[in-house]
Amino acid sequence: LDHTQDADGAIGNAPDLARRLAGSGEVSRCFVTQLFRYAYGRAETAADACTLERLNARFAHSGGDIPDLLLGLTETDAFLYRPVTE
């Protein structure tokens, strides 16, 4: 299923906008990516592609459960094996 631009289109009012954004795979993936960046304090790299794919699948499967996504962020190799910087 291609969600590339599933949030595009005319909006009649604020509730329509909220429904469109809440049901958008594009918005969901953007949310997961932004939370990844915030939680890890860095931008994603090519090595994070599998992690982001798993996080996106988990978030979709949970129906958009944010606490479950936060837990998922702490269970990734990217979180568990972060390099120590000085």
TISETI-427961 format. One record per residue: y, x, z of N, C-alpha, C, CB in turn; residue in one letter. Coordinates in steps of 0.2 Angstrom, whole numbers, plus 5000, padded with zeros to 4 digits. Glycine has a CB too. Example, Ala and Ser with C-alpha at 12.3 -4.5 7.8 and 13.67 -1.06 7.14 Angstrom:
<sites>
497250665039497850625039498450665039497850575045a498950645035499550685036500050645039499750705029s
</sites>
This chain:
<sites>
499450045000500050005000500650045000500049955006l501150034995501750084995502250044998501950094987d502550085004503050055008503750095006502950065015h503750135001504250174999504950145000504250204992t505050084998505750044999505649975001506150054992q505149965006505049895008505549865012504349895012d506049905014506649875018507249855013506849925023a507149875007507649855002507749775001507549894996d508349754999508449684997508949655000507749654998g509149594998509649555001509449535008509849494996a509949525012509849505019510349445020509949565024i510049395023510449335024510849335031510049275024g510549365036510949365043510549415047510849295046n510849425053510549475058509849465059510949475064a509649405061508849395062508449415056508749325064p508649405050508349425044508249495044508649395038d508849535045508849605045508349635050509549635047l508349605056507849625062507149615059508049585068a506949565056506349555054506149595049506249475052r506549615044506449655038506349725041507049655033r506749755046506649815048506049825053507249835053l505849775057505249775061504649775057505349715066a504649745051504049745047503949795042503949675044g504449845042504449895037504049955039505149915036s503549975034503250035035503650095034502650035030g504150085030504650145029505050155036505150125023e505250105039505650115045505150135050505950045047v504550115051504050135056503950215055503450095055s503850235049503750305048504350345050503550325040r504950325048505550355050505550365057506150325047c505450305061505450305068504950365071505250235071f504350365069503850415071504150485070503150405068v504350495064504650565062505250585067504850565055t505650535068506250555072506050565080506750495072q505550525082505350535089504950595089504850475091l504550615084504250685084504750735085503850695077f505250735081505750785081506150795088506350775076r506250735091506550735097506150755103506750665099y505450735103505050755108504850825108504350715107a504750855102504650925101505150975100504150935095y505750945100506450985100506451025093506451035105g506151005088506151045082506050995076505651105082r506151015070505950985064505250995062506451005058a504950945059504250955057504151005051503950885054e503651035051503451085046502851055042503251155049t502651095037502151075033501451075037502051125027a501451115042500851115046500751055051500851185051a501351015051501350955055501150895051502050945058d500950905045500850845041500250805043500650865033a499750835045499150795048499350765055498550845049c499750795059499950765065500350705064500350815069t500850705059501250655058500850595055501850675053l500350615051499950565048499550525053499450595043e499250565058498850535063499350485068498550585068r499950515069500350475073500650415070501050515075l500750415064500950355060500350305060501150375053n499750325059499150285059499050255066498550315057a499150295071499050265078499650215079499150325083r500250225077500750185079500650115075501450215077f500450115069500350055065499750015068500150075057a499150055070498650025072498749985079498050075074h499250015083499449985089499849925089499750045094s500149915083500549865082501249885084500349805085g501449945084502149975085502249985093502649925083g501649995096501750005104502050075105501050005107d502650075107503050135108502750175114503750125110i502550145120502150185125501550225122502050145131p501150185118500550215115500750275111500150165112d501250265107501550325103501750385107502150305098l502050375112502250425117501650465120502750405123l501150425121500550455124500250495118500050405126l500250475112499950505106500350575105500050465100g500950575106501350635105501150685110502150625106l500850675116500650725120499950745119500750695127t499650715115498950725114498750765107498550665113e499350785104499250825098499250905099499850815093t498950935095498951005095499651035095498451045089d500051005091500751025091501051025098501150985086a500850975102501150975109500751025113501150905111f500151015113499751055118499751125117499051035117l499851155111499851225110500551245107499351245105y501051225110501751245108501851325109502351205111r502151355105502251435106502851435112502451465100p502751485116503251505121503751545118502951535127v504451525119504951555116505451575122505351515111t505751635121506151655126506951655125506051735128e
</sites>
